[in-house]
Amino acid sequence: MTRRASGVEIVIEDAQWKAAGRGLPARIERIGTFALKRAKAKGTLTLLLSGDEQLRELNTLFRGKNKPTNVLSFPADKTELGYLGDVAIAYGVTAREAAKTNKTVAEHTVHLAVHGILHLLGYDHEKPRPALIMERLEAEILAEFGIADPYALPQPKRKAKSAKRHVRS
């Protein structure tokens, strides 16, 4: 199945993505298009919703890492005018990470989509300063759609103070 919006084409390759909810492709299109506008980028991209095995193969082929990963970005050759590149997201890895961090698969997928799109636009997180810039931009984009900052430190749970009662004997 393929869906296209202004600037963002979604290709659903793995049926497992149905478990993430019917509205997910449209949500990715909206936030992806917003991310492009927010970063002042022009062009189109393709976002592949795939499975772990496909991303393991891509990760092995392009990064030399024989394991599945959550998201991969493939910037287009500069000679491809108007085409920014491809982003691929693995369902299984994404679902496991979402469960581990108490997020929905849809929310985590949207975050990974934004993360991958920013990589296509040249943002990186290999060094502290560029990482901070990229993470702030991700958080700002996600906040526009009501998604919490994925890089914020979890707030410690406060223990409810019990009222001390003075008992007279």
C-alpha positions as CSV (number, residue, x, y, z in Angstrom):
1,M,0.0,0.0,0.0
2,T,1.3,3.5,-0.9
3,R,0.0,6.8,0.3
4,R,1.2,10.2,-0.8
5,A,0.8,13.7,0.6
6,S,2.5,16.9,-0.1
7,G,6.2,16.0,0.0
8,V,5.8,12.7,1.9
9,E,5.0,9.3,0.3
10,I,4.3,6.4,2.7
11,V,4.9,2.8,1.6
12,I,3.5,0.1,4.0
13,E,5.5,-3.0,3.3
14,D,4.8,-5.1,6.4
15,A,1.3,-6.0,7.5
16,Q,2.2,-5.8,11.1
17,W,1.9,-2.0,10.9
18,K,-1.9,-2.5,10.9
19,A,-1.6,-3.1,14.6
20,A,-0.3,0.5,15.1
21,G,-3.7,2.0,14.0
22,R,-5.5,3.0,10.9
23,G,-4.6,6.7,11.1
24,L,-0.9,6.2,11.4
25,P,0.0,6.8,7.7
26,A,-2.0,10.0,7.6
27,R,-0.4,11.1,10.9
28,I,3.1,10.5,9.6
29,E,2.2,12.5,6.4
30,R,1.0,15.5,8.4
31,I,3.9,15.6,10.8
32,G,6.4,14.8,8.0
33,T,5.1,17.6,5.9
34,F,5.2,19.9,8.9
35,A,8.8,18.9,9.7
36,L,9.9,19.7,6.1
37,K,8.2,23.2,6.4
38,R,9.6,23.8,9.9
39,A,13.2,22.9,8.6
40,K,12.5,25.1,5.6
41,A,13.2,22.2,3.2
42,K,11.7,21.7,-0.2
43,G,11.4,18.4,-1.9
44,T,9.8,15.0,-1.5
45,L,10.7,11.8,0.4
46,T,9.6,8.3,0.8
47,L,8.9,6.7,4.2
48,L,8.9,2.9,4.3
49,L,7.1,1.1,7.1
50,S,8.7,-2.3,7.0
51,G,9.7,-5.2,9.2
52,D,12.7,-6.1,11.3
53,E,14.2,-8.5,8.7
54,Q,14.2,-5.8,5.9
55,L,15.9,-3.3,8.2
56,R,18.4,-5.9,9.3
57,E,19.3,-6.5,5.7
58,L,19.5,-2.7,5.0
59,N,21.5,-2.1,8.1
60,T,23.9,-4.9,7.2
61,L,24.3,-3.8,3.6
62,F,24.7,0.0,4.2
63,R,26.1,0.2,7.8
64,G,27.8,-3.2,8.2
65,K,25.7,-4.0,11.3
66,N,24.0,-7.4,11.1
67,K,21.0,-6.5,13.3
68,P,17.6,-4.8,12.9
69,T,17.4,-1.2,13.9
70,N,14.5,1.1,14.4
71,V,15.0,3.7,11.6
72,L,17.4,4.2,8.7
73,S,17.7,7.3,6.5
74,F,19.1,7.3,3.0
75,P,19.7,10.8,1.7
76,A,19.2,11.1,-2.1
77,D,22.1,11.9,-4.4
78,K,22.4,15.7,-4.8
79,T,21.8,15.2,-8.5
80,E,18.2,14.1,-7.9
81,L,16.6,17.5,-7.9
82,G,13.7,17.8,-5.5
83,Y,14.0,14.3,-4.0
84,L,15.3,14.3,-0.4
85,G,15.7,10.5,0.1
86,D,14.2,7.5,1.9
87,V,13.4,6.7,5.5
88,A,12.7,3.1,6.6
89,I,11.2,2.1,10.0
90,A,11.1,-1.4,11.4
91,Y,7.8,-2.5,13.1
92,G,9.2,-5.0,15.6
93,V,12.1,-2.9,16.9
94,T,9.8,0.2,17.1
95,A,7.1,-1.8,19.0
96,R,9.5,-3.2,21.5
97,E,11.1,0.3,22.1
98,A,7.6,1.8,22.5
99,A,6.6,-0.8,25.1
100,K,9.9,-0.4,27.0
101,T,9.4,3.4,27.2
102,N,5.6,3.3,27.9
103,K,4.7,5.0,24.6
104,T,2.3,3.9,21.9
105,V,3.7,2.4,18.8
106,A,2.1,5.3,16.8
107,E,3.8,8.0,19.0
108,H,7.2,6.3,18.8
109,T,6.8,5.8,15.0
110,V,6.0,9.5,14.5
111,H,9.1,10.4,16.5
112,L,11.3,8.0,14.4
113,A,9.8,9.5,11.2
114,V,10.7,13.0,12.3
115,H,14.2,11.8,13.3
116,G,14.7,10.1,10.0
117,I,13.5,13.1,8.0
118,L,15.9,15.4,9.9
119,H,18.7,13.1,9.0
120,L,17.7,13.4,5.3
121,L,18.0,17.2,5.8
122,G,21.6,16.9,7.1
123,Y,20.9,17.0,10.9
124,D,23.1,14.6,12.9
125,H,23.6,13.5,16.5
126,E,27.2,12.2,16.4
127,K,28.6,15.2,18.4
128,P,27.1,16.9,21.4
129,R,26.3,20.4,19.8
130,P,24.7,19.1,16.6
131,A,22.8,16.4,18.7
132,L,21.4,19.2,20.9
133,I,20.2,21.1,17.8
134,M,18.6,18.1,16.3
135,E,16.9,16.9,19.5
136,R,15.5,20.4,20.2
137,L,14.1,20.6,16.7
138,E,12.6,17.1,17.0
139,A,11.0,18.0,20.3
140,E,9.5,21.3,18.9
141,I,8.0,19.5,15.9
142,L,6.6,16.7,18.1
143,A,5.1,19.3,20.5
144,E,3.1,20.8,17.7
145,F,1.3,17.5,17.5
146,G,0.9,17.0,21.3
147,I,3.7,14.5,21.6
148,A,6.0,14.7,24.6
149,D,9.7,15.5,24.3
150,P,11.3,12.1,23.7
151,Y,14.6,13.4,25.2
152,A,13.2,14.8,28.4
153,L,14.4,13.1,31.5
154,P,11.6,11.2,33.2
155,Q,10.3,13.0,36.2
156,P,10.7,11.0,39.4
157,K,7.5,9.9,40.9
158,R,6.6,11.7,44.1
159,K,5.5,9.8,47.0
160,A,2.3,11.1,48.4
161,K,2.8,12.6,51.8
162,S,0.7,11.0,54.4
163,A,-0.9,13.2,56.9
164,K,0.6,12.7,60.3
165,R,-2.0,12.2,62.9
166,H,-1.4,12.9,66.5
167,V,-3.1,10.4,68.6
168,R,-3.8,11.3,72.2
169,S,-3.7,8.5,74.7
